[in-house]
């Protein structure tokens, strides 16, 4: 798939919006719990697309980093945005974009130290932006399902092997279970009052670890739809 934007060496590659949504489900047989992750299909029925935008924007506003940016950005229209539900309630979201090149051209919230720690693969890497999980849902299962969807769908859509994301320090411990490791120390992000740090790792390791987390303990992981063929 050809990139849609190119400026000073950086590239943002959008995913395909047509076709069925990608959907991943994790159900617990004994506790009657259910987590779902689905990709936002912004070419859907307008009312449905607006509802999903509103849900993502509310999560970012209530629980995300206090960034000097709107709760729904123009970049979201060209990215792979995932929305997580716990028992039908929206609890998490992340924006996934293939990135490469100099970080200061596409992310004003990265300090020079964070930019220097980004993956250097010429093919680029998956960057998780505006990751948010509601405090009441910050469990290993919720984060693992979001990470599993991100790792497997991104690897199917783009020729990338590594990922990186900015996250809150209180999510680092959970992230380690999924193959992510800290790439920086916590620091105040430019334009924000919140502490953040860079985490990253390999997509294949993250996909394996997150899948294995649902292999025992009564959980059943199913993929309702797969990524569209590229």
C-alpha positions in Angstrom: 0.0 0.0 0.0 1.5 3.3 -1.0 2.0 6.0 1.6 -0.3 9.1 1.4 2.0 11.6 3.0 5.7 12.2 2.7 7.7 15.1 4.1 11.3 15.4 5.0 11.8 11.7 5.3 8.8 10.7 7.4 5.9 8.6 6.3 2.4 8.0 7.6 0.8 4.9 5.9 -2.9 4.6 6.4 -4.8 1.3 6.5 -7.7 0.3 4.3 -11.1 1.5 5.7 -13.2 -0.5 3.3 -14.5 -4.0 4.1 -15.6 -5.5 7.4 -14.3 -4.3 10.7 -11.5 -6.2 12.3 -12.7 -7.6 15.6 -11.1 -9.6 18.4 -13.0 -11.1 21.4 -11.8 -12.6 24.7 -14.4 -14.3 26.8 -14.1 -15.9 30.2 -16.3 -18.9 30.6 -16.4 -18.9 34.4 -16.6 -15.3 35.3 -18.9 -14.2 32.5 -16.5 -11.5 31.4 -16.0 -10.2 27.9 -13.4 -7.9 26.3 -13.6 -6.9 22.7 -11.3 -4.8 20.4 -12.4 -3.6 17.1 -11.0 -1.3 14.4 -13.0 1.9 13.7 -14.4 1.8 10.2 -14.9 5.5 9.6 -16.7 4.8 6.2 -19.5 3.0 8.0 -23.0 4.4 8.5 -22.4 8.0 9.6 -24.2 7.6 12.9 -22.1 4.6 13.9 -18.9 6.3 12.9 -19.8 9.4 14.8 -20.7 7.3 17.9 -17.2 5.6 17.7 -15.4 8.9 17.4 -17.3 10.3 20.4 -16.4 7.2 22.5 -12.7 7.5 21.6 -12.6 11.3 22.2 -14.3 10.9 25.6 -11.8 8.2 26.7 -8.9 10.5 25.6 -10.4 13.5 27.4 -11.2 11.7 30.6 -8.2 9.4 31.0 -5.5 10.2 28.4 -2.5 12.5 28.6 -3.4 16.2 29.0 -2.1 17.1 25.5 -2.5 20.4 23.8 -4.5 18.7 21.0 -8.1 18.0 20.2 -9.7 14.8 21.6 -10.2 13.7 18.0 -7.5 14.7 15.5 -7.4 14.8 11.7 -4.7 12.1 11.9 -7.3 9.7 13.3 -9.1 9.7 10.0 -6.1 8.1 8.2 -4.9 5.8 11.1 -5.9 2.4 12.4 -7.8 3.4 15.6 -8.8 0.6 17.9 -11.6 0.7 20.5 -11.7 -1.7 23.4 -14.9 -2.6 25.3 -15.3 -4.4 28.7 -18.7 -6.0 28.9 -20.0 -3.6 26.4 -18.6 -0.4 28.0 -15.8 1.5 26.1 -12.7 1.4 28.3 -9.7 1.8 26.0 -8.3 3.0 22.7 -5.1 3.4 20.7 -4.1 4.9 17.4 -1.8 2.8 15.3 0.4 4.3 12.5 3.4 3.1 10.6 6.2 5.6 11.2 9.7 6.1 10.0 12.1 9.0 9.8 12.8 11.8 12.2 10.4 11.9 15.1 10.3 15.7 15.3 8.5 15.9 12.0 5.5 14.0 13.2 5.3 14.0 17.0 5.8 17.3 18.9 5.4 15.5 22.2 8.6 13.5 21.9 11.7 15.0 23.5 15.0 14.6 21.7 15.9 11.8 24.1 12.7 9.9 23.3 13.2 10.4 19.6 16.7 9.0 19.7 15.3 5.8 21.4 12.8 5.0 18.6 13.4 1.8 16.5 15.7 2.4 13.5 14.5 -0.3 11.1 14.4 1.3 7.6 11.1 -0.4 7.0 9.6 1.6 9.8 7.8 0.6 12.9 4.4 0.5 14.4 3.8 3.5 16.7 1.0 3.4 19.2 -0.3 6.9 19.8 -2.8 8.2 22.4 -3.0 4.9 24.2 -5.6 5.1 27.0 -7.1 2.5 29.3 -9.7 3.7 31.8 -8.5 3.2 35.4 -11.4 0.9 36.3 -10.3 -1.5 33.4 -6.5 -1.4 33.8 -6.1 -5.1 33.9 -3.7 -7.5 32.3 -6.4 -8.9 30.1 -7.6 -5.5 28.8 -4.1 -4.3 27.9 -3.2 -7.7 26.5 -6.2 -7.8 24.1 -5.4 -4.3 22.8 -1.8 -5.3 22.4 -2.6 -8.6 20.7 -4.9 -6.8 18.2 -2.3 -4.1 17.5 0.6 -6.6 17.0 -1.3 -9.1 14.8 -3.2 -6.6 12.7 -0.3 -4.3 12.2 2.0 -7.2 11.1 -0.6 -8.2 8.6 -1.1 -4.7 7.2 2.4 -3.4 7.1 6.0 -4.8 6.6 7.1 -3.8 10.1 8.7 -5.9 12.9 9.0 -3.5 15.8 6.7 -1.3 17.8 7.0 1.7 20.1 4.5 3.7 22.2 4.4 6.5 24.8 2.7 5.3 27.9 2.1 6.3 31.5 4.6 5.0 34.1 1.8 3.1 35.9 1.3 0.9 32.8 4.9 -0.2 32.4 4.6 -3.2 34.7 1.7 -4.6 32.7 3.4 -3.8 29.5 6.4 -6.0 30.4 4.1 -9.0 30.4 3.5 -8.4 26.8 7.0 -8.2 25.5 7.4 -4.4 25.9 10.4 -2.9 27.6 11.1 0.7 28.6 13.2 2.6 26.1 13.5 5.7 28.2 13.1 7.1 31.7 9.8 8.8 32.6 9.8 12.5 31.8 7.5 15.4 31.4 6.3 15.5 27.8 6.6 18.8 25.8 3.3 20.7 26.0 1.9 18.4 28.7 1.9 18.3 32.5 1.9 14.5 32.5 4.8 12.0 32.9 5.4 9.7 30.0 8.0 7.2 28.8 8.7 5.3 25.6 8.2 1.5 25.5 8.9 -0.8 22.6 9.7 -4.3 21.4 9.1 -6.8 18.6 5.6 -7.4 17.2 6.0 -11.2 16.9 7.1 -11.5 20.5 4.2 -9.3 21.6 1.7 -11.3 19.6 2.9 -14.6 21.0 3.0 -13.4 24.6 -0.4 -11.8 24.5 -1.9 -14.9 22.8 -0.4 -17.1 25.5 -2.0 -15.0 28.3 -5.4 -16.1 27.0 -4.5 -19.8 26.6 -5.3 -20.7 30.2 -7.5 -19.6 33.1 -10.8 -20.0 31.3 -10.3 -17.4 28.6 -11.2 -18.0 25.0 -9.7 -15.8 22.3 -11.4 -15.5 18.9 -11.0 -13.4 15.9 -14.3 -12.4 14.3 -12.7 -10.8 11.2 -9.2 -10.7 9.8 -7.3 -7.7 8.3 -8.1 -7.0 4.7 -5.6 -8.4 2.1 -3.1 -5.8 1.0 
